[in-house]
Amino acid sequence: MREIEKCFARLFSTDDGKRALAYLQAITFQRALSPASSDQQLRYAEGQRAMVAAILRLIDRGRNPV
């Protein structure tokens, strides 16, 4: 797992990687669904958030090895 963490850290340390990550964070963490959203919409949005959170964890582990 250690090698993939380093890969994510390198990938998202570039200017393009930083821009892409900022975009992913904006469309997931900074988006709110309405109270009328369906269960499917909520689950889909949560899946997106979980994926971006996983990417952030991999980047952090790659930059800050234990």
CHARMM internal coordinates of N, CA and C (Angstrom, degrees):
IC EDIT
DIST 1 N 1 CA 1.4621
DIST 1 CA 1 C 1.5262
ANGL 1 N 1 CA 1 C 110.61
DIST 1 C 2 N 1.2780
ANGL 1 CA 1 C 2 N 117.80
DIHE 1 N 1 CA 1 C 2 N -29.04
DIST 2 N 2 CA 1.4612
ANGL 1 C 2 N 2 CA 122.47
DIHE 1 CA 1 C 2 N 2 CA -175.46
DIST 2 CA 2 C 1.5326
ANGL 2 N 2 CA 2 C 112.36
DIHE 1 C 2 N 2 CA 2 C -57.75
DIST 2 C 3 N 1.3318
ANGL 2 CA 2 C 3 N 116.97
DIHE 2 N 2 CA 2 C 3 N -38.64
DIST 3 N 3 CA 1.4639
ANGL 2 C 3 N 3 CA 120.01
DIHE 2 CA 2 C 3 N 3 CA -177.94
DIST 3 CA 3 C 1.5302
ANGL 3 N 3 CA 3 C 111.43
DIHE 2 C 3 N 3 CA 3 C -67.70
DIST 3 C 4 N 1.3179
ANGL 3 CA 3 C 4 N 117.93
DIHE 3 N 3 CA 3 C 4 N -39.20
DIST 4 N 4 CA 1.4718
ANGL 3 C 4 N 4 CA 120.49
DIHE 3 CA 3 C 4 N 4 CA 179.75
DIST 4 CA 4 C 1.5267
ANGL 4 N 4 CA 4 C 110.56
DIHE 3 C 4 N 4 CA 4 C -67.87
DIST 4 C 5 N 1.3147
ANGL 4 CA 4 C 5 N 117.10
DIHE 4 N 4 CA 4 C 5 N -34.04
DIST 5 N 5 CA 1.4673
ANGL 4 C 5 N 5 CA 120.54
DIHE 4 CA 4 C 5 N 5 CA 176.79
DIST 5 CA 5 C 1.5284
ANGL 5 N 5 CA 5 C 110.34
DIHE 4 C 5 N 5 CA 5 C -63.28
DIST 5 C 6 N 1.3228
ANGL 5 CA 5 C 6 N 116.56
DIHE 5 N 5 CA 5 C 6 N -43.64
DIST 6 N 6 CA 1.4677
ANGL 5 C 6 N 6 CA 120.66
DIHE 5 CA 5 C 6 N 6 CA 177.27
DIST 6 CA 6 C 1.5261
ANGL 6 N 6 CA 6 C 110.62
DIHE 5 C 6 N 6 CA 6 C -63.29
DIST 6 C 7 N 1.3194
ANGL 6 CA 6 C 7 N 115.90
DIHE 6 N 6 CA 6 C 7 N -39.07
DIST 7 N 7 CA 1.4651
ANGL 6 C 7 N 7 CA 121.07
DIHE 6 CA 6 C 7 N 7 CA 178.79
DIST 7 CA 7 C 1.5319
ANGL 7 N 7 CA 7 C 110.81
DIHE 6 C 7 N 7 CA 7 C -60.34
DIST 7 C 8 N 1.3367
ANGL 7 CA 7 C 8 N 117.07
DIHE 7 N 7 CA 7 C 8 N -46.80
DIST 8 N 8 CA 1.4642
ANGL 7 C 8 N 8 CA 120.91
DIHE 7 CA 7 C 8 N 8 CA 179.06
DIST 8 CA 8 C 1.5285
ANGL 8 N 8 CA 8 C 110.50
DIHE 7 C 8 N 8 CA 8 C -63.81
DIST 8 C 9 N 1.3270
ANGL 8 CA 8 C 9 N 117.25
DIHE 8 N 8 CA 8 C 9 N -40.70
DIST 9 N 9 CA 1.4640
ANGL 8 C 9 N 9 CA 120.49
DIHE 8 CA 8 C 9 N 9 CA 179.62
DIST 9 CA 9 C 1.5257
ANGL 9 N 9 CA 9 C 110.46
DIHE 8 C 9 N 9 CA 9 C -62.58
DIST 9 C 10 N 1.3318
ANGL 9 CA 9 C 10 N 117.43
DIHE 9 N 9 CA 9 C 10 N -43.05
DIST 10 N 10 CA 1.4661
ANGL 9 C 10 N 10 CA 120.57
DIHE 9 CA 9 C 10 N 10 CA 179.02
DIST 10 CA 10 C 1.5234
ANGL 10 N 10 CA 10 C 111.12
DIHE 9 C 10 N 10 CA 10 C -66.50
DIST 10 C 11 N 1.3133
ANGL 10 CA 10 C 11 N 116.22
DIHE 10 N 10 CA 10 C 11 N -46.39
DIST 11 N 11 CA 1.4632
ANGL 10 C 11 N 11 CA 121.57
DIHE 10 CA 10 C 11 N 11 CA -177.33
DIST 11 CA 11 C 1.5241
ANGL 11 N 11 CA 11 C 111.98
DIHE 10 C 11 N 11 CA 11 C -57.89
DIST 11 C 12 N 1.3304
ANGL 11 CA 11 C 12 N 116.47
DIHE 11 N 11 CA 11 C 12 N -47.04
DIST 12 N 12 CA 1.4591
ANGL 11 C 12 N 12 CA 120.27
DIHE 11 CA 11 C 12 N 12 CA -174.95
DIST 12 CA 12 C 1.5264
ANGL 12 N 12 CA 12 C 113.30
DIHE 11 C 12 N 12 CA 12 C -90.18
DIST 12 C 13 N 1.3428
ANGL 12 CA 12 C 13 N 117.37
DIHE 12 N 12 CA 12 C 13 N 9.34
DIST 13 N 13 CA 1.4674
ANGL 12 C 13 N 13 CA 119.59
DIHE 12 CA 12 C 13 N 13 CA 174.24
DIST 13 CA 13 C 1.5292
ANGL 13 N 13 CA 13 C 111.36
DIHE 12 C 13 N 13 CA 13 C -93.43
DIST 13 C 14 N 1.3243
ANGL 13 CA 13 C 14 N 117.33
DIHE 13 N 13 CA 13 C 14 N -9.89
DIST 14 N 14 CA 1.4669
ANGL 13 C 14 N 14 CA 120.79
DIHE 13 CA 13 C 14 N 14 CA 177.08
DIST 14 CA 14 C 1.5275
ANGL 14 N 14 CA 14 C 109.61
DIHE 13 C 14 N 14 CA 14 C -77.08
DIST 14 C 15 N 1.3089
ANGL 14 CA 14 C 15 N 116.44
DIHE 14 N 14 CA 14 C 15 N 163.68
DIST 15 N 15 CA 1.4677
ANGL 14 C 15 N 15 CA 119.92
DIHE 14 CA 14 C 15 N 15 CA 177.73
DIST 15 CA 15 C 1.5299
ANGL 15 N 15 CA 15 C 111.01
DIHE 14 C 15 N 15 CA 15 C -59.93
DIST 15 C 16 N 1.3316
ANGL 15 CA 15 C 16 N 116.28
DIHE 15 N 15 CA 15 C 16 N -45.34
DIST 16 N 16 CA 1.4666
ANGL 15 C 16 N 16 CA 119.33
DIHE 15 CA 15 C 16 N 16 CA 178.95
DIST 16 CA 16 C 1.5259
ANGL 16 N 16 CA 16 C 111.28
DIHE 15 C 16 N 16 CA 16 C -64.63
DIST 16 C 17 N 1.3183
ANGL 16 CA 16 C 17 N 116.19
DIHE 16 N 16 CA 16 C 17 N -39.94
DIST 17 N 17 CA 1.4584
ANGL 16 C 17 N 17 CA 120.14
DIHE 16 CA 16 C 17 N 17 CA 178.58
DIST 17 CA 17 C 1.5204
ANGL 17 N 17 CA 17 C 112.10
DIHE 16 C 17 N 17 CA 17 C -63.00
DIST 17 C 18 N 1.3240
ANGL 17 CA 17 C 18 N 116.44
DIHE 17 N 17 CA 17 C 18 N -41.08
DIST 18 N 18 CA 1.4690
ANGL 17 C 18 N 18 CA 120.88
DIHE 17 CA 17 C 18 N 18 CA 178.12
DIST 18 CA 18 C 1.5234
ANGL 18 N 18 CA 18 C 110.94
DIHE 17 C 18 N 18 CA 18 C -63.94
DIST 18 C 19 N 1.3338
ANGL 18 CA 18 C 19 N 116.15
DIHE 18 N 18 CA 18 C 19 N -40.73
DIST 19 N 19 CA 1.4704
ANGL 18 C 19 N 19 CA 120.14
DIHE 18 CA 18 C 19 N 19 CA 178.46
DIST 19 CA 19 C 1.5229
ANGL 19 N 19 CA 19 C 110.80
DIHE 18 C 19 N 19 CA 19 C -65.86
DIST 19 C 20 N 1.3175
ANGL 19 CA 19 C 20 N 116.19
DIHE 19 N 19 CA 19 C 20 N -43.11
DIST 20 N 20 CA 1.4643
ANGL 19 C 20 N 20 CA 120.64
DIHE 19 CA 19 C 20 N 20 CA 179.83
DIST 20 CA 20 C 1.5254
ANGL 20 N 20 CA 20 C 110.64
DIHE 19 C 20 N 20 CA 20 C -63.66
DIST 20 C 21 N 1.3230
ANGL 20 CA 20 C 21 N 116.97
DIHE 20 N 20 CA 20 C 21 N -42.54
DIST 21 N 21 CA 1.4607
ANGL 20 C 21 N 21 CA 120.68
DIHE 20 CA 20 C 21 N 21 CA 179.44
DIST 21 CA 21 C 1.5285
ANGL 21 N 21 CA 21 C 111.03
DIHE 20 C 21 N 21 CA 21 C -65.52
DIST 21 C 22 N 1.3168
ANGL 21 CA 21 C 22 N 117.22
DIHE 21 N 21 CA 21 C 22 N -40.86
DIST 22 N 22 CA 1.4657
ANGL 21 C 22 N 22 CA 120.66
DIHE 21 CA 21 C 22 N 22 CA 177.55
DIST 22 CA 22 C 1.5246
ANGL 22 N 22 CA 22 C 110.51
DIHE 21 C 22 N 22 CA 22 C -61.09
DIST 22 C 23 N 1.3240
ANGL 22 CA 22 C 23 N 116.31
DIHE 22 N 22 CA 22 C 23 N -39.89
DIST 23 N 23 CA 1.4687
ANGL 22 C 23 N 23 CA 120.46
DIHE 22 CA 22 C 23 N 23 CA 177.69
DIST 23 CA 23 C 1.5306
ANGL 23 N 23 CA 23 C 110.73
DIHE 22 C 23 N 23 CA 23 C -64.14
DIST 23 C 24 N 1.3264
ANGL 23 CA 23 C 24 N 116.91
DIHE 23 N 23 CA 23 C 24 N -46.02
DIST 24 N 24 CA 1.4658
ANGL 23 C 24 N 24 CA 120.30
DIHE 23 CA 23 C 24 N 24 CA 179.38
DIST 24 CA 24 C 1.5300
ANGL 24 N 24 CA 24 C 111.36
DIHE 23 C 24 N 24 CA 24 C -60.48
DIST 24 C 25 N 1.3240
ANGL 24 CA 24 C 25 N 116.24
DIHE 24 N 24 CA 24 C 25 N -40.58
DIST 25 N 25 CA 1.4612
ANGL 24 C 25 N 25 CA 119.71
DIHE 24 CA 24 C 25 N 25 CA 178.32
DIST 25 CA 25 C 1.5288
ANGL 25 N 25 CA 25 C 110.72
DIHE 24 C 25 N 25 CA 25 C -65.94
DIST 25 C 26 N 1.3145
ANGL 25 CA 25 C 26 N 116.95
DIHE 25 N 25 CA 25 C 26 N -39.74
DIST 26 N 26 CA 1.4707
ANGL 25 C 26 N 26 CA 120.39
DIHE 25 CA 25 C 26 N 26 CA -179.07
DIST 26 CA 26 C 1.5211
ANGL 26 N 26 CA 26 C 111.63
DIHE 25 C 26 N 26 CA 26 C -64.61
DIST 26 C 27 N 1.3303
ANGL 26 CA 26 C 27 N 117.63
DIHE 26 N 26 CA 26 C 27 N -41.46
DIST 27 N 27 CA 1.4687
ANGL 26 C 27 N 27 CA 119.26
DIHE 26 CA 26 C 27 N 27 CA -176.37
DIST 27 CA 27 C 1.5208
ANGL 27 N 27 CA 27 C 113.02
DIHE 26 C 27 N 27 CA 27 C -82.20
DIST 27 C 28 N 1.3313
ANGL 27 CA 27 C 28 N 116.74
DIHE 27 N 27 CA 27 C 28 N -6.40
DIST 28 N 28 CA 1.4674
ANGL 27 C 28 N 28 CA 118.74
DIHE 27 CA 27 C 28 N 28 CA 178.43
DIST 28 CA 28 C 1.5247
ANGL 28 N 28 CA 28 C 111.53
DIHE 27 C 28 N 28 CA 28 C -113.61
DIST 28 C 29 N 1.3182
ANGL 28 CA 28 C 29 N 117.20
DIHE 28 N 28 CA 28 C 29 N -63.05
DIST 29 N 29 CA 1.4644
ANGL 28 C 29 N 29 CA 120.89
DIHE 28 CA 28 C 29 N 29 CA -173.94
DIST 29 CA 29 C 1.5237
ANGL 29 N 29 CA 29 C 113.57
DIHE 28 C 29 N 29 CA 29 C -75.91
DIST 29 C 30 N 1.3136
ANGL 29 CA 29 C 30 N 117.64
DIHE 29 N 29 CA 29 C 30 N -28.03
DIST 30 N 30 CA 1.4631
ANGL 29 C 30 N 30 CA 120.37
DIHE 29 CA 29 C 30 N 30 CA -175.73
DIST 30 CA 30 C 1.5216
ANGL 30 N 30 CA 30 C 112.60
DIHE 29 C 30 N 30 CA 30 C -99.92
DIST 30 C 31 N 1.3001
ANGL 30 CA 30 C 31 N 116.47
DIHE 30 N 30 CA 30 C 31 N 18.92
DIST 31 N 31 CA 1.4646
ANGL 30 C 31 N 31 CA 121.28
DIHE 30 CA 30 C 31 N 31 CA -179.48
DIST 31 CA 31 C 1.5255
ANGL 31 N 31 CA 31 C 108.25
DIHE 30 C 31 N 31 CA 31 C -114.77
DIST 31 C 32 N 1.3058
ANGL 31 CA 31 C 32 N 115.64
DIHE 31 N 31 CA 31 C 32 N 137.32
DIST 32 N 32 CA 1.4619
ANGL 31 C 32 N 32 CA 120.74
DIHE 31 CA 31 C 32 N 32 CA 177.72
DIST 32 CA 32 C 1.5244
ANGL 32 N 32 CA 32 C 108.82
DIHE 31 C 32 N 32 CA 32 C -118.36
DIST 32 C 33 N 1.3012
ANGL 32 CA 32 C 33 N 115.53
DIHE 32 N 32 CA 32 C 33 N 136.98
DIST 33 N 33 CA 1.4596
ANGL 32 C 33 N 33 CA 120.50
DIHE 32 CA 32 C 33 N 33 CA 175.77
DIST 33 CA 33 C 1.5214
ANGL 33 N 33 CA 33 C 108.82
DIHE 32 C 33 N 33 CA 33 C -94.10
DIST 33 C 34 N 1.2968
ANGL 33 CA 33 C 34 N 116.15
DIHE 33 N 33 CA 33 C 34 N 155.67
DIST 34 N 34 CA 1.4656
ANGL 33 C 34 N 34 CA 120.31
DIHE 33 CA 33 C 34 N 34 CA -178.40
DIST 34 CA 34 C 1.5245
ANGL 34 N 34 CA 34 C 110.22
DIHE 33 C 34 N 34 CA 34 C -77.58
DIST 34 C 35 N 1.3251
ANGL 34 CA 34 C 35 N 116.88
DIHE 34 N 34 CA 34 C 35 N 160.74
DIST 35 N 35 CA 1.4649
ANGL 34 C 35 N 35 CA 120.25
DIHE 34 CA 34 C 35 N 35 CA 176.76
DIST 35 CA 35 C 1.5318
ANGL 35 N 35 CA 35 C 112.74
DIHE 34 C 35 N 35 CA 35 C -60.51
DIST 35 C 36 N 1.3171
ANGL 35 CA 35 C 36 N 116.49
DIHE 35 N 35 CA 35 C 36 N -21.17
DIST 36 N 36 CA 1.4645
ANGL 35 C 36 N 36 CA 120.20
DIHE 35 CA 35 C 36 N 36 CA -179.46
DIST 36 CA 36 C 1.5322
ANGL 36 N 36 CA 36 C 112.65
DIHE 35 C 36 N 36 CA 36 C -85.93
DIST 36 C 37 N 1.3228
ANGL 36 CA 36 C 37 N 117.85
DIHE 36 N 36 CA 36 C 37 N 2.52
DIST 37 N 37 CA 1.4654
ANGL 36 C 37 N 37 CA 120.91
DIHE 36 CA 36 C 37 N 37 CA -178.94
DIST 37 CA 37 C 1.5217
ANGL 37 N 37 CA 37 C 110.64
DIHE 36 C 37 N 37 CA 37 C -62.81
DIST 37 C 38 N 1.3067
ANGL 37 CA 37 C 38 N 114.39
DIHE 37 N 37 CA 37 C 38 N 143.46
DIST 38 N 38 CA 1.4658
ANGL 37 C 38 N 38 CA 119.34
DIHE 37 CA 37 C 38 N 38 CA -179.54
DIST 38 CA 38 C 1.5278
ANGL 38 N 38 CA 38 C 110.60
DIHE 37 C 38 N 38 CA 38 C -75.79
DIST 38 C 39 N 1.3089
ANGL 38 CA 38 C 39 N 114.94
DIHE 38 N 38 CA 38 C 39 N 164.49
DIST 39 N 39 CA 1.4571
ANGL 38 C 39 N 39 CA 121.50
DIHE 38 CA 38 C 39 N 39 CA 176.98
DIST 39 CA 39 C 1.5326
ANGL 39 N 39 CA 39 C 110.12
DIHE 38 C 39 N 39 CA 39 C -58.93
DIST 39 C 40 N 1.3193
ANGL 39 CA 39 C 40 N 116.31
DIHE 39 N 39 CA 39 C 40 N -39.63
DIST 40 N 40 CA 1.4602
ANGL 39 C 40 N 40 CA 120.52
DIHE 39 CA 39 C 40 N 40 CA 179.72
DIST 40 CA 40 C 1.5324
ANGL 40 N 40 CA 40 C 111.17
DIHE 39 C 40 N 40 CA 40 C -64.12
DIST 40 C 41 N 1.3205
ANGL 40 CA 40 C 41 N 117.04
DIHE 40 N 40 CA 40 C 41 N -41.69
DIST 41 N 41 CA 1.4656
ANGL 40 C 41 N 41 CA 120.46
DIHE 40 CA 40 C 41 N 41 CA 178.66
DIST 41 CA 41 C 1.5268
ANGL 41 N 41 CA 41 C 110.92
DIHE 40 C 41 N 41 CA 41 C -63.76
DIST 41 C 42 N 1.3255
ANGL 41 CA 41 C 42 N 116.29
DIHE 41 N 41 CA 41 C 42 N -41.72
DIST 42 N 42 CA 1.4597
ANGL 41 C 42 N 42 CA 120.27
DIHE 41 CA 41 C 42 N 42 CA 179.47
DIST 42 CA 42 C 1.5249
ANGL 42 N 42 CA 42 C 111.17
DIHE 41 C 42 N 42 CA 42 C -64.62
DIST 42 C 43 N 1.3244
ANGL 42 CA 42 C 43 N 116.34
DIHE 42 N 42 CA 42 C 43 N -42.76
DIST 43 N 43 CA 1.4678
ANGL 42 C 43 N 43 CA 120.29
DIHE 42 CA 42 C 43 N 43 CA 179.53
DIST 43 CA 43 C 1.5300
ANGL 43 N 43 CA 43 C 111.22
DIHE 42 C 43 N 43 CA 43 C -65.27
DIST 43 C 44 N 1.3083
ANGL 43 CA 43 C 44 N 116.37
DIHE 43 N 43 CA 43 C 44 N -40.72
DIST 44 N 44 CA 1.4683
ANGL 43 C 44 N 44 CA 121.17
DIHE 43 CA 43 C 44 N 44 CA 178.80
DIST 44 CA 44 C 1.5291
ANGL 44 N 44 CA 44 C 110.34
DIHE 43 C 44 N 44 CA 44 C -62.29
DIST 44 C 45 N 1.3275
ANGL 44 CA 44 C 45 N 116.26
DIHE 44 N 44 CA 44 C 45 N -47.49
DIST 45 N 45 CA 1.4672
ANGL 44 C 45 N 45 CA 120.74
DIHE 44 CA 44 C 45 N 45 CA 179.75
DIST 45 CA 45 C 1.5259
ANGL 45 N 45 CA 45 C 110.73
DIHE 44 C 45 N 45 CA 45 C -62.35
DIST 45 C 46 N 1.3245
ANGL 45 CA 45 C 46 N 117.00
DIHE 45 N 45 CA 45 C 46 N -39.72
DIST 46 N 46 CA 1.4646
ANGL 45 C 46 N 46 CA 120.18
DIHE 45 CA 45 C 46 N 46 CA 179.34
DIST 46 CA 46 C 1.5270
ANGL 46 N 46 CA 46 C 110.78
DIHE 45 C 46 N 46 CA 46 C -66.48
DIST 46 C 47 N 1.3205
ANGL 46 CA 46 C 47 N 116.94
DIHE 46 N 46 CA 46 C 47 N -36.61
DIST 47 N 47 CA 1.4621
ANGL 46 C 47 N 47 CA 120.18
DIHE 46 CA 46 C 47 N 47 CA 175.77
DIST 47 CA 47 C 1.5201
ANGL 47 N 47 CA 47 C 111.83
DIHE 46 C 47 N 47 CA 47 C -62.81
DIST 47 C 48 N 1.3297
ANGL 47 CA 47 C 48 N 116.12
DIHE 47 N 47 CA 47 C 48 N -40.88
DIST 48 N 48 CA 1.4651
ANGL 47 C 48 N 48 CA 120.10
DIHE 47 CA 47 C 48 N 48 CA 176.90
DIST 48 CA 48 C 1.5280
ANGL 48 N 48 CA 48 C 110.48
DIHE 47 C 48 N 48 CA 48 C -63.02
DIST 48 C 49 N 1.3156
ANGL 48 CA 48 C 49 N 116.38
DIHE 48 N 48 CA 48 C 49 N -44.57
DIST 49 N 49 CA 1.4721
ANGL 48 C 49 N 49 CA 120.39
DIHE 48 CA 48 C 49 N 49 CA 179.67
DIST 49 CA 49 C 1.5218
ANGL 49 N 49 CA 49 C 110.94
DIHE 48 C 49 N 49 CA 49 C -62.04
DIST 49 C 50 N 1.3239
ANGL 49 CA 49 C 50 N 116.06
DIHE 49 N 49 CA 49 C 50 N -41.45
DIST 50 N 50 CA 1.4628
ANGL 49 C 50 N 50 CA 120.14
DIHE 49 CA 49 C 50 N 50 CA 179.83
DIST 50 CA 50 C 1.5266
ANGL 50 N 50 CA 50 C 110.86
DIHE 49 C 50 N 50 CA 50 C -62.96
DIST 50 C 51 N 1.3225
ANGL 50 CA 50 C 51 N 117.30
DIHE 50 N 50 CA 50 C 51 N -39.31
DIST 51 N 51 CA 1.4664
ANGL 50 C 51 N 51 CA 120.63
DIHE 50 CA 50 C 51 N 51 CA 179.62
DIST 51 CA 51 C 1.5290
ANGL 51 N 51 CA 51 C 111.03
DIHE 50 C 51 N 51 CA 51 C -65.98
DIST 51 C 52 N 1.3197
ANGL 51 CA 51 C 52 N 117.90
DIHE 51 N 51 CA 51 C 52 N -44.25
DIST 52 N 52 CA 1.4673
ANGL 51 C 52 N 52 CA 120.57
DIHE 51 CA 51 C 52 N 52 CA 179.02
DIST 52 CA 52 C 1.5289
ANGL 52 N 52 CA 52 C 109.73
DIHE 51 C 52 N 52 CA 52 C -66.28
DIST 52 C 53 N 1.3185
ANGL 52 CA 52 C 53 N 117.64
DIHE 52 N 52 CA 52 C 53 N -38.39
DIST 53 N 53 CA 1.4655
ANGL 52 C 53 N 53 CA 120.79
DIHE 52 CA 52 C 53 N 53 CA 177.10
DIST 53 CA 53 C 1.5286
ANGL 53 N 53 CA 53 C 110.30
DIHE 52 C 53 N 53 CA 53 C -62.77
DIST 53 C 54 N 1.3252
ANGL 53 CA 53 C 54 N 117.79
DIHE 53 N 53 CA 53 C 54 N -38.93
DIST 54 N 54 CA 1.4673
ANGL 53 C 54 N 54 CA 121.40
DIHE 53 CA 53 C 54 N 54 CA 177.62
DIST 54 CA 54 C 1.5278
ANGL 54 N 54 CA 54 C 110.37
DIHE 53 C 54 N 54 CA 54 C -64.19
DIST 54 C 55 N 1.3219
ANGL 54 CA 54 C 55 N 117.00
DIHE 54 N 54 CA 54 C 55 N -41.12
DIST 55 N 55 CA 1.4657
ANGL 54 C 55 N 55 CA 121.09
DIHE 54 CA 54 C 55 N 55 CA 177.38
DIST 55 CA 55 C 1.5302
ANGL 55 N 55 CA 55 C 109.94
DIHE 54 C 55 N 55 CA 55 C -61.79
DIST 55 C 56 N 1.3277
ANGL 55 CA 55 C 56 N 116.91
DIHE 55 N 55 CA 55 C 56 N -44.73
DIST 56 N 56 CA 1.4677
ANGL 55 C 56 N 56 CA 120.77
DIHE 55 CA 55 C 56 N 56 CA 179.40
DIST 56 CA 56 C 1.5278
ANGL 56 N 56 CA 56 C 111.42
DIHE 55 C 56 N 56 CA 56 C -61.63
DIST 56 C 57 N 1.3330
ANGL 56 CA 56 C 57 N 117.18
DIHE 56 N 56 CA 56 C 57 N -39.43
DIST 57 N 57 CA 1.4717
ANGL 56 C 57 N 57 CA 120.76
DIHE 56 CA 56 C 57 N 57 CA 177.90
DIST 57 CA 57 C 1.5310
ANGL 57 N 57 CA 57 C 110.63
DIHE 56 C 57 N 57 CA 57 C -64.21
DIST 57 C 58 N 1.3317
ANGL 57 CA 57 C 58 N 116.70
DIHE 57 N 57 CA 57 C 58 N -43.85
DIST 58 N 58 CA 1.4633
ANGL 57 C 58 N 58 CA 120.13
DIHE 57 CA 57 C 58 N 58 CA 179.29
DIST 58 CA 58 C 1.5293
ANGL 58 N 58 CA 58 C 111.09
DIHE 57 C 58 N 58 CA 58 C -62.23
DIST 58 C 59 N 1.3247
ANGL 58 CA 58 C 59 N 116.70
DIHE 58 N 58 CA 58 C 59 N -42.05
DIST 59 N 59 CA 1.4680
ANGL 58 C 59 N 59 CA 120.82
DIHE 58 CA 58 C 59 N 59 CA 178.00
DIST 59 CA 59 C 1.5266
ANGL 59 N 59 CA 59 C 109.88
DIHE 58 C 59 N 59 CA 59 C -61.15
DIST 59 C 60 N 1.3198
ANGL 59 CA 59 C 60 N 116.48
DIHE 59 N 59 CA 59 C 60 N -46.58
DIST 60 N 60 CA 1.4651
ANGL 59 C 60 N 60 CA 120.93
DIHE 59 CA 59 C 60 N 60 CA -178.92
DIST 60 CA 60 C 1.5248
ANGL 60 N 60 CA 60 C 111.47
DIHE 59 C 60 N 60 CA 60 C -61.88
DIST 60 C 61 N 1.3147
ANGL 60 CA 60 C 61 N 116.80
DIHE 60 N 60 CA 60 C 61 N -43.87
DIST 61 N 61 CA 1.4686
ANGL 60 C 61 N 61 CA 120.02
DIHE 60 CA 60 C 61 N 61 CA 179.27
DIST 61 CA 61 C 1.5235
ANGL 61 N 61 CA 61 C 111.44
DIHE 60 C 61 N 61 CA 61 C -66.04
DIST 61 C 62 N 1.3278
ANGL 61 CA 61 C 62 N 116.32
DIHE 61 N 61 CA 61 C 62 N -34.72
DIST 62 N 62 CA 1.4594
ANGL 61 C 62 N 62 CA 119.57
DIHE 61 CA 61 C 62 N 62 CA 178.30
DIST 62 CA 62 C 1.5147
ANGL 62 N 62 CA 62 C 112.93
DIHE 61 C 62 N 62 CA 62 C -69.62
DIST 62 C 63 N 1.3146
ANGL 62 CA 62 C 63 N 116.50
DIHE 62 N 62 CA 62 C 63 N -31.09
DIST 63 N 63 CA 1.4684
ANGL 62 C 63 N 63 CA 121.26
DIHE 62 CA 62 C 63 N 63 CA -179.46
DIST 63 CA 63 C 1.5229
ANGL 63 N 63 CA 63 C 111.93
DIHE 62 C 63 N 63 CA 63 C -86.54
DIST 63 C 64 N 1.3291
ANGL 63 CA 63 C 64 N 116.30
DIHE 63 N 63 CA 63 C 64 N -29.24
DIST 64 N 64 CA 1.4652
ANGL 63 C 64 N 64 CA 121.66
DIHE 63 CA 63 C 64 N 64 CA -175.48
DIST 64 CA 64 C 1.5238
ANGL 64 N 64 CA 64 C 110.11
DIHE 63 C 64 N 64 CA 64 C -126.59
DIST 64 C 65 N 1.3284
ANGL 64 CA 64 C 65 N 117.31
DIHE 64 N 64 CA 64 C 65 N 75.22
DIST 65 N 65 CA 1.4654
ANGL 64 C 65 N 65 CA 118.87
DIHE 64 CA 64 C 65 N 65 CA -178.71
DIST 65 CA 65 C 1.5226
ANGL 65 N 65 CA 65 C 111.44
DIHE 64 C 65 N 65 CA 65 C -62.43
DIST 65 C 66 N 1.2906
ANGL 65 CA 65 C 66 N 114.53
DIHE 65 N 65 CA 65 C 66 N 145.98
DIST 66 N 66 CA 1.4718
ANGL 65 C 66 N 66 CA 120.78
DIHE 65 CA 65 C 66 N 66 CA -178.37
DIST 66 CA 66 C 1.5016
ANGL 66 N 66 CA 66 C 110.99
DIHE 65 C 66 N 66 CA 66 C -77.84
END
COOR INIT
IC SEED 1 N 1 CA 1 C
IC BUILD
